[in-house]
Amino acid sequence: MKTNCNDTFSEEVSNLLLFATHEGNAKVLESHLSIISNPDVYLNRAYDEPNNQKCTLLMIACLNQFDDVIQILANYSKLNFEVINDVQLTEKDKSVIMFQDVTVLWIAAAIDDFNMVKLFVERGARINHTTKTNSTAFRCACFNGNIEMARYLKENGADIHIAKQNNDTNLSASVYHKDLKLTTYLIDELGCDINESMNDGRSPLYFAVDSGSLEIVECLLNRNAQNFRANHNNLSPLLLAAEKRRIDLVDAISSHCSLLEQIEAQELLGSTFACGEHGVCDLAKSFEYFCQALVLRSDHNLPKHPRLSTIDVFDNRQECQTIDELKNLRFKDDDMYIEALLVRERILGVTNAKYRHSLRYRGAFLADCSLHQQGIGFWLYELNLRRQHSLPISTDDLRQWAAFFSDMIYLSISIPNLAWQTIITILVEELEHNKTTFDYNLHTALFLITGVSKILLKPMISPDTSKLLYGNIRTIVQRQYVTQTDGSSLLHLSLSNRTLTRDRFISSICQYPCLNTSRLLLQCGANVNARNYVRDTPLHELVAMPNQIDNTLIQCLCDAGAHLDYRNSLGETVMDVAKTLEIKNFLKIRTKLSLKCLCARLIQNKTIPFHGKLANALVNFVEKH
């Protein structure tokens, strides 16, 4: 007997259907559906699933590949195969990605289930449905390298020319996944444009090089693939091959390129063998490729264009124009490295991420060799390039600067004032405008302030440096930043053992609670009675720690005007939250309540109404007690 629910929706019924589907219990599911008069109401509904997923019953069955359940659901005549779902899939690298606006056919293709794909197509599923990123079932087949599925979808009406967002074509997908059979099918049988590029200029040949497949590179070259430069990184497929030290790919592509392109590939290849971030440094190979390029330039009258100006960090040098100039550098490692960087800057451009990484790598290498002053020059140059060209500066970049400075302070190496000023300025800009990573950046600011507190203790610090550093810290403190998670001020953070560094260089000088950091913050105007979201003052934070505390810290806060009778949101004073008897006794000695404080406590204890009867400043004062 069927349950007559008309078109109404029953939560109880939906829960029964969901449970049976999740369990893959086809018999129970079929039994429940058989007594429902309006099964389409439940079958064509997207249910809320964990992690913000939205799935129909059929989608849940597909994701779990419950074939029996899929067959039962697919047999319902009113089943809508085009209901939109949002689902998560686990990639080969174990990352989890949310795919939005997908249908069951797209998922069947995405998880590479050909039988499921055929079932849905036979039941009338729309083949050319596009997801939020404009992906199709045919693209999934290309992505997975399933030529049989791709052929089947094409025979049943798949539009092979629908590209994903940013014109990411199906051919590029098959090429990147090194599928020669599918690649030749798309080109030779379906006529896909071999030179159709993404919006950023990356072509199928570029992706073939990026994937490292010589076989597919040769396949594309034999079909007249062109060596276009990509817009997003200024690299052509030939230059990308050189950047990857793939000599076999360079040789394969070079014969299809102009002489100047071949020369630049030799030069870039030489630079990669000099730069350690590409693998083992081999200056002999670097010299060899630089020489080959210079010979070609000389033979064909193609001189390099010198820089308009020189840079201090490159020892004010220009690139070598002759073999003799290059020979003078041959056994000078540092000079060869600078030659490589000059080459990379000319060919890749100053905005190229790979070039800027080379600068940072060189700076870090010099620091590891105890040449911090020279290393910081490369980092500053790279940072200024970002600022000049409005390139983003990541939170990790700023944290690495804090680590760099920490290492220098630990080793008693002076830090240039320009470096301090630049980093503090950028950090304040980030704190003002980037709220997504605000707390991370605020902790970076704290680590830098701790570093400054160490420097100011040194006897040889100059008055100018001292003035600059105090000014930098005041710039941060005056903005009264607090964490988004719990409202902690910098003073709170400096006094908490929950403030962790998670970096070995930063940990070498930053351990909290920290007297010097707290003292510097107070000297620069930090509010000693600042409240976090649970109305704890910095002194609350300090004395609530279970481990032993240096009484000097407590005395420092008391001397700066800390109120010992301020109450948090639980009505607790500093004395109430103090963990040890020693701290309580220390606090009792220093508890000297003013008449004003006594009056405020009396008003609170006696619950005397005071709002609207006192000045706003006094109302605020009474509330703190």
Secondary structure, DSSP 8 states (H G I E B T S, - for coil): --B--TT---HHHHHHHHHHHHHT-HHHHHHHHHTBS-HHHHHT--EEETTTEEE-HHHHHHHHT-HHHHHHHHT-TT--TT--EEEEEE-TTS-EEEEEEE-HHHHHHHTT-HHHHHHHHHTT--TT---TT---HHHHHHHHT-HHHHHHHHHTT--TT--BGGGB-HHHHHHHTT-HHHHHIIIIIT---TT---TTS--HHHHHHHHT-HHHHHHHHTTT------TTT---HHHHHHHTT-HHHHHHHHTTS-HHHHHHHHHHHHHHHH-GGGSS--HHHHHHHHHHHHHHHHHTT------SS--GGGTT-----SHHHHHTTTT-HHHHHHHHHHHHHHHH-TT-HHHHHHHHHHHHHHHHTT-HHHHHHHHHHHHHHHHHTT----HHHHHHHHHHHHHHHHTT----HHHHHHHHHHHHHHHHH--TTHHHHHHHHHHHHHHHHHHTT-TT--HHHHHHHHHHHHHHHTTT-B-TTT--BHHHHHT-TT-----HHHHTT--SS-HHHHHHHHHTT--TT---TT---HHHHHHT-SS---HHHHHHHHHTT--TT---TTS--HHHH--SHHHHHHHHHH----HHHHHHHHHHHTT---TTTS-HHHHHHHHT-
